[in-house]
Amino acid sequence: MDSQENYITEDTLIETVENQIADGEPSKVKETLMRLVMTGTAREEAIEWMACALAIEVSDVMLNNASFNQTRYAQHLDALPNLDWMED
């Protein structure tokens, strides 16, 4: 497997978040978008932040051959708009 096969683009992450919203799964994604937009965040910016939360989990899966951690993903979504967890 070459390095490009292990690379996920920002566009792919954003598309995945959009699909999660459309599908309603996990429900935390749609709830987070609604919360952020209702508190004044532009939809596009909210989606980008949510893609960051998703990126953490996708990276862990790819780098550590781990399972996707729904609980941690939800915790990162709950923390938005604070992005301090990205420094960990």
DSSP file (Angstrom, degrees, kcal/mol; ACC not computed):
  #  RESIDUE AA STRUCTURE BP1 BP2  ACC     N-H-->O    O-->H-N    N-H-->O    O-->H-N    TCO  KAPPA ALPHA  PHI   PSI    X-CA   Y-CA   Z-CA
    1    1 A M              0   0    0      0, 0.0     2,-0.1     0, 0.0     5,-0.0   0.000 360.0 360.0 360.0 124.9    0.0    0.0    0.0
    2    2 A D    >>  -     0   0    0      1,-0.1     3,-1.0     3,-0.0     4,-0.6  -0.375 360.0-101.0 -87.4 171.5    1.5    3.3   -1.0
    3    3 A S  G >4 S+     0   0    0      1,-0.3     3,-0.9     2,-0.2    -1,-0.1   0.791 118.1  61.7 -64.2 -29.2    1.3    6.6    1.0
    4    4 A Q  G >4 S+     0   0    0      1,-0.3     3,-1.3     2,-0.2    -1,-0.3   0.825  97.8  58.0 -67.2 -29.0   -1.4    8.0   -1.2
    5    5 A E  G <4 S+     0   0    0     -3,-1.0    -1,-0.3     1,-0.3    -2,-0.2   0.723 106.5  50.0 -70.4 -20.1   -3.7    5.1   -0.3
    6    6 A N  G << S+     0   0    0     -3,-0.9     2,-0.5    -4,-0.6    -1,-0.3   0.240  92.4  98.6 -99.1  11.6   -3.3    6.2    3.4
    7    7 A Y    <   -     0   0    0     -3,-1.3     2,-0.5    -4,-0.0    -3,-0.0  -0.882  51.7-167.9-109.2 126.9   -4.1    9.9    2.7
    8    8 A I        -     0   0    0     -2,-0.5     2,-0.1    47,-0.0    -3,-0.0  -0.947  17.6-138.2-111.5 129.6   -7.6   11.3    3.3
    9    9 A T     >  -     0   0    0     -2,-0.5     4,-2.1     1,-0.1     5,-0.2  -0.434  20.0-117.1 -85.0 160.3   -8.3   14.8    1.9
   10   10 A E  H  > S+     0   0    0      1,-0.2     4,-2.8     2,-0.2     5,-0.2   0.891 117.6  56.6 -59.3 -40.0  -10.1   17.6    3.6
   11   11 A D  H  > S+     0   0    0      1,-0.2     4,-2.5     2,-0.2    -1,-0.2   0.886 105.9  50.0 -60.7 -38.6  -12.8   17.3    0.9
   12   12 A T  H  > S+     0   0    0      2,-0.2     4,-2.3     1,-0.2    -1,-0.2   0.908 111.2  48.5 -66.1 -41.7  -13.3   13.6    1.7
   13   13 A L  H  X S+     0   0    0     -4,-2.1     4,-2.4     2,-0.2    -2,-0.2   0.919 112.7  47.9 -64.5 -43.3  -13.7   14.4    5.4
   14   14 A I  H  X S+     0   0    0     -4,-2.8     4,-2.6     1,-0.2    -2,-0.2   0.915 111.4  50.6 -64.1 -42.7  -16.2   17.2    4.7
   15   15 A E  H  X S+     0   0    0     -4,-2.5     4,-2.4    -5,-0.2    -1,-0.2   0.893 109.7  51.2 -60.9 -39.8  -18.1   14.9    2.3
   16   16 A T  H  X S+     0   0    0     -4,-2.3     4,-2.5     2,-0.2    -2,-0.2   0.921 110.0  48.5 -64.7 -43.5  -18.2   12.3    5.0
   17   17 A V  H  X S+     0   0    0     -4,-2.4     4,-2.3     2,-0.2    -2,-0.2   0.927 111.2  50.8 -61.4 -44.2  -19.5   14.8    7.6
   18   18 A E  H  X S+     0   0    0     -4,-2.6     4,-2.5     1,-0.2    -2,-0.2   0.899 110.7  49.3 -60.0 -40.7  -22.2   15.9    5.1
   19   19 A N  H  X S+     0   0    0     -4,-2.4     4,-2.7     2,-0.2     6,-0.3   0.895 108.7  52.5 -65.6 -39.8  -23.2   12.3    4.5
   20   20 A Q  H  X>S+     0   0    0     -4,-2.5     4,-1.5     2,-0.2     5,-1.1   0.899 110.7  48.3 -62.5 -39.6  -23.4   11.7    8.3
   21   21 A I  H  <5S+     0   0    0     -4,-2.3    -2,-0.2     2,-0.2    -1,-0.2   0.942 113.1  46.9 -64.4 -47.6  -25.7   14.7    8.6
   22   22 A A  H  <5S+     0   0    0     -4,-2.5    -2,-0.2     1,-0.2    -1,-0.2   0.881 117.2  43.2 -62.2 -39.2  -27.9   13.5    5.7
   23   23 A D  H  <5S-     0   0    0     -4,-2.7    -1,-0.2     2,-0.2    -2,-0.2   0.691 102.4-131.7 -80.2 -19.6  -28.1   10.0    7.1
   24   24 A G  T  <5 +     0   0    0     -4,-1.5    -3,-0.2    -5,-0.2     3,-0.1   0.671  54.8 151.6  74.7  16.4  -28.6   11.2   10.7
   25   25 A E      < +     0   0    0     -5,-1.1    -2,-0.2     1,-0.3    -1,-0.2  -0.995  63.3  21.7-134.0 127.6  -25.9    8.8   11.8
   26   26 A P  S >> S-     0   0    0      0, 0.0     3,-1.8     0, 0.0     4,-0.7   0.638  84.1-151.7 -71.0 148.9  -24.3    9.3   14.2
   27   27 A S  H 3> S+     0   0    0      1,-0.3     4,-2.2     2,-0.2     5,-0.2   0.770  89.7  72.2 -59.8 -27.2  -27.0   11.6   15.5
   28   28 A K  H 3> S+     0   0    0      1,-0.2     4,-2.3     2,-0.2    -1,-0.3   0.802  90.9  59.7 -58.7 -30.2  -24.4   13.6   17.4
   29   29 A V  H <> S+     0   0    0     -3,-1.8     4,-2.2     2,-0.2    -1,-0.2   0.950 108.3  41.3 -66.8 -49.1  -23.1   15.0   14.1
   30   30 A K  H  X S+     0   0    0     -4,-0.7     4,-2.5     1,-0.2    -2,-0.2   0.904 114.8  52.6 -65.3 -40.7  -26.5   16.7   13.2
   31   31 A E  H  X S+     0   0    0     -4,-2.2     4,-2.4     1,-0.2    -1,-0.2   0.901 109.4  49.8 -60.0 -41.3  -26.9   17.8   16.8
   32   32 A T  H  X S+     0   0    0     -4,-2.3     4,-2.7     2,-0.2     5,-0.2   0.919 109.7  50.0 -66.1 -43.7  -23.5   19.4   16.7
   33   33 A L  H  X S+     0   0    0     -4,-2.2     4,-2.6     1,-0.2     5,-0.3   0.940 112.1  48.0 -59.7 -46.9  -24.2   21.2   13.5
   34   34 A M  H  X S+     0   0    0     -4,-2.5     4,-2.4     1,-0.2    -2,-0.2   0.916 112.6  49.2 -60.4 -43.8  -27.5   22.6   14.8
   35   35 A R  H  X S+     0   0    0     -4,-2.4     4,-1.0     2,-0.2    -1,-0.2   0.924 113.4  45.7 -62.1 -46.0  -25.8   23.7   18.0
   36   36 A L  H  <>S+     0   0    0     -4,-2.7     5,-2.5     1,-0.2     3,-0.4   0.916 114.9  46.2 -66.6 -43.5  -23.0   25.5   16.3
   37   37 A V  H ><5S+     0   0    0     -4,-2.6     3,-1.6     1,-0.2    -1,-0.2   0.893 109.9  54.5 -66.6 -39.2  -25.2   27.2   13.7
   38   38 A M  H 3<5S+     0   0    0     -4,-2.4    -1,-0.2    -5,-0.3    -2,-0.2   0.736 106.4  53.1 -67.7 -21.2  -27.7   28.3   16.4
   39   39 A T  T 3<5S-     0   0    0     -4,-1.0    -1,-0.3    -3,-0.4    -2,-0.2   0.250 130.6 -90.3 -99.5  13.1  -24.8   29.9   18.3
   40   40 A G  T < 5S+     0   0    0     -3,-1.6     2,-0.3     1,-0.3    -3,-0.2   0.484  78.3 138.7 101.9   3.6  -23.7   31.9   15.3
   41   41 A T      < -     0   0    0     -5,-2.5    -1,-0.3    -6,-0.2    -2,-0.1  -0.652  58.3-112.7 -81.7 135.3  -21.1   29.8   13.6
   42   42 A A     >  -     0   0    0     -2,-0.3     4,-2.6     1,-0.1     5,-0.2  -0.400  24.3-121.9 -62.9 143.1  -21.4   29.8    9.8
   43   43 A R  H  > S+     0   0    0      1,-0.2     4,-2.6     2,-0.2     5,-0.2   0.908 111.2  52.1 -55.6 -45.9  -22.5   26.4    8.5
   44   44 A E  H  > S+     0   0    0      1,-0.2     4,-1.9     2,-0.2    -1,-0.2   0.901 111.4  46.5 -59.8 -42.4  -19.3   26.0    6.3
   45   45 A E  H  > S+     0   0    0      2,-0.2     4,-2.4     1,-0.2    -1,-0.2   0.908 110.8  52.6 -66.9 -41.4  -17.1   26.7    9.3
   46   46 A A  H  X S+     0   0    0     -4,-2.6     4,-2.5     1,-0.2    -2,-0.2   0.917 109.0  49.8 -59.7 -43.7  -19.0   24.3   11.5
   47   47 A I  H  X S+     0   0    0     -4,-2.6     4,-2.2     1,-0.2    -1,-0.2   0.898 109.5  51.8 -63.0 -40.5  -18.6   21.5    8.9
   48   48 A E  H  X S+     0   0    0     -4,-1.9     4,-1.5     2,-0.2    -1,-0.2   0.913 110.3  48.2 -63.4 -42.2  -14.9   22.2    8.7
   49   49 A W  H  X S+     0   0    0     -4,-2.4     4,-1.7     1,-0.2     3,-0.2   0.918 111.2  50.4 -62.6 -42.7  -14.5   22.0   12.5
   50   50 A M  H  X S+     0   0    0     -4,-2.5     4,-2.1     1,-0.2    -1,-0.2   0.860 105.8  56.2 -64.8 -34.9  -16.5   18.8   12.5
   51   51 A A  H  X S+     0   0    0     -4,-2.2     4,-2.4     1,-0.2    -1,-0.2   0.840 103.4  55.6 -64.4 -32.5  -14.3   17.4    9.8
   52   52 A C  H  X S+     0   0    0     -4,-1.5     4,-1.6    -3,-0.2    -2,-0.2   0.920 106.7  49.4 -63.9 -43.6  -11.3   18.1   12.1
   53   53 A A  H  X S+     0   0    0     -4,-1.7     4,-1.1     1,-0.2    -2,-0.2   0.905 112.7  47.8 -61.7 -40.9  -13.0   15.9   14.8
   54   54 A L  H  X S+     0   0    0     -4,-2.1     4,-2.6     1,-0.2     5,-0.2   0.888 105.1  59.9 -65.7 -39.1  -13.5   13.2   12.2
   55   55 A A  H  X S+     0   0    0     -4,-2.4     4,-2.8     1,-0.2     5,-0.2   0.865  98.9  57.6 -59.2 -37.6   -9.9   13.5   11.0
   56   56 A I  H  X S+     0   0    0     -4,-1.6     4,-1.9     1,-0.2    -1,-0.2   0.928 111.4  41.9 -58.2 -45.3   -8.6   12.6   14.5
   57   57 A E  H  X S+     0   0    0     -4,-1.1     4,-2.3    -3,-0.2    -2,-0.2   0.904 114.1  49.9 -71.6 -41.5  -10.5    9.3   14.5
   58   58 A V  H  X S+     0   0    0     -4,-2.6     4,-2.5     1,-0.2     5,-0.2   0.906 110.5  51.7 -63.5 -40.8   -9.7    8.4   10.9
   59   59 A S  H  X S+     0   0    0     -4,-2.8     4,-3.3    -5,-0.2     5,-0.4   0.914 108.8  50.3 -61.1 -43.5   -6.0    9.1   11.6
   60   60 A D  H  X S+     0   0    0     -4,-1.9     4,-2.2    -5,-0.2     6,-0.9   0.915 111.2  49.0 -62.0 -43.0   -6.1    6.8   14.6
   61   61 A V  H  X S+     0   0    0     -4,-2.3     4,-0.8     4,-0.2     5,-0.4   0.933 118.0  40.0 -60.5 -46.3   -7.7    4.1   12.6
   62   62 A M  H  < S+     0   0    0     -4,-2.5    -2,-0.2     2,-0.2    -1,-0.2   0.904 121.8  39.2 -73.4 -42.3   -5.2    4.4    9.8
   63   63 A L  H  < S+     0   0    0     -4,-3.3    -3,-0.2    -5,-0.2    -2,-0.2   0.840 129.1  28.1 -78.9 -33.4   -2.0    4.9   11.8
   64   64 A N  H  < S-     0   0    0     -4,-2.2    -1,-0.2    -5,-0.4    -2,-0.2   0.318  98.0-121.7-113.0   6.6   -2.7    2.5   14.6
   65   65 A N     <  +     0   0    0     -4,-0.8    -4,-0.2     1,-0.2    -3,-0.2   0.899  65.0 151.3  51.4  41.7   -4.9   -0.1   12.9
   66   66 A A        -     0   0    0     -6,-0.9     2,-0.2    -5,-0.4    -1,-0.2  -0.454  50.8 -99.8 -99.1 169.9   -7.5    0.8   15.5
   67   67 A S        -     0   0    0     -2,-0.1     2,-0.2    -3,-0.1    -1,-0.1  -0.623  49.0 -92.4 -84.5 150.3  -11.2    0.7   15.6
   68   68 A F        -     0   0    0     -2,-0.2     2,-1.0     1,-0.1     3,-0.1  -0.467  38.0-138.4 -63.5 129.1  -13.1    3.9   15.0
   69   69 A N     >  -     0   0    0     -2,-0.2     4,-2.3     1,-0.2     5,-0.2  -0.766  23.0-179.7 -98.8  94.4  -13.8    5.4   18.5
   70   70 A Q  H  > S+     0   0    0     -2,-1.0     4,-2.5     1,-0.2    -1,-0.2   0.859  81.3  54.6 -60.6 -38.0  -17.4    6.7   18.4
   71   71 A T  H  > S+     0   0    0      2,-0.2     4,-2.1     1,-0.2    -1,-0.2   0.937 110.5  43.7 -64.8 -47.1  -17.2    7.9   22.0
   72   72 A R  H  > S+     0   0    0      2,-0.2     4,-2.4     1,-0.2    -1,-0.2   0.897 112.1  54.2 -66.3 -39.3  -14.1   10.0   21.5
   73   73 A Y  H  X S+     0   0    0     -4,-2.3     4,-2.3     1,-0.2    -2,-0.2   0.930 109.8  47.9 -57.7 -46.6  -15.5   11.4   18.2
   74   74 A A  H  X S+     0   0    0     -4,-2.5     4,-2.6     1,-0.2    -1,-0.2   0.882 109.8  52.8 -62.7 -38.9  -18.6   12.5   20.1
   75   75 A Q  H  X S+     0   0    0     -4,-2.1     4,-1.5     2,-0.2    -1,-0.2   0.901 109.5  48.4 -64.1 -40.8  -16.5   14.1   22.8
   76   76 A H  H  X S+     0   0    0     -4,-2.4     4,-0.9     2,-0.2    -2,-0.2   0.901 111.7  49.7 -66.0 -40.3  -14.6   16.1   20.2
   77   77 A L  H >< S+     0   0    0     -4,-2.3     3,-0.8     1,-0.2    -2,-0.2   0.916 109.1  52.5 -63.1 -42.1  -17.8   17.2   18.6
   78   78 A D  H 3< S+     0   0    0     -4,-2.6    -1,-0.2     1,-0.2    -2,-0.2   0.829 105.3  56.2 -61.8 -32.1  -19.2   18.2   22.0
   79   79 A A  H >< S+     0   0    0     -4,-1.5     3,-2.0    -5,-0.2    -1,-0.2   0.712  89.0 146.1 -75.6 -20.7  -16.0   20.3   22.6
   80   80 A L  T <<  +     0   0    0     -4,-0.9     3,-0.1    -3,-0.8   -34,-0.0  -0.330  54.9  34.1 -60.2 138.8  -16.5   22.4   19.4
   81   81 A P  T 3  S+     0   0    0      0, 0.0     2,-0.4     0, 0.0    -1,-0.3  -0.974 107.9  80.6 -89.5   3.7  -15.9   25.2   18.8
   82   82 A N    <   -     0   0    0     -3,-2.0     3,-0.2     1,-0.1    -3,-0.0  -0.584  55.1-177.3 -71.0 125.4  -13.0   24.7   21.2
   83   83 A L    >   +     0   0    0     -2,-0.4     3,-2.1     1,-0.1     4,-0.3   0.149  45.4 116.2-110.6  17.7  -10.2   23.0   19.2
   84   84 A D  G >   +     0   0    0      1,-0.3     3,-2.0     2,-0.2     4,-0.3   0.822  66.8  67.9 -56.5 -32.4   -7.7   22.6   22.0
   85   85 A W  G >  S+     0   0    0      1,-0.3     3,-1.0    -3,-0.2    -1,-0.3   0.686  84.3  72.8 -63.3 -17.0   -8.0   18.8   21.7
   86   86 A M  G <  S+     0   0    0     -3,-2.1    -1,-0.3     1,-0.2    -2,-0.2   0.729  87.9  62.7 -69.6 -19.6   -6.3   19.0   18.3
   87   87 A E  G <         0   0    0     -3,-2.0    -1,-0.2    -4,-0.3    -2,-0.2   0.680 360.0 360.0 -77.7 -17.0   -3.0   19.7   20.0
   88   88 A D    <         0   0    0     -3,-1.0    -1,-0.2    -4,-0.3    -2,-0.1   0.474 360.0 360.0 -70.8 360.0   -3.0   16.3   21.8
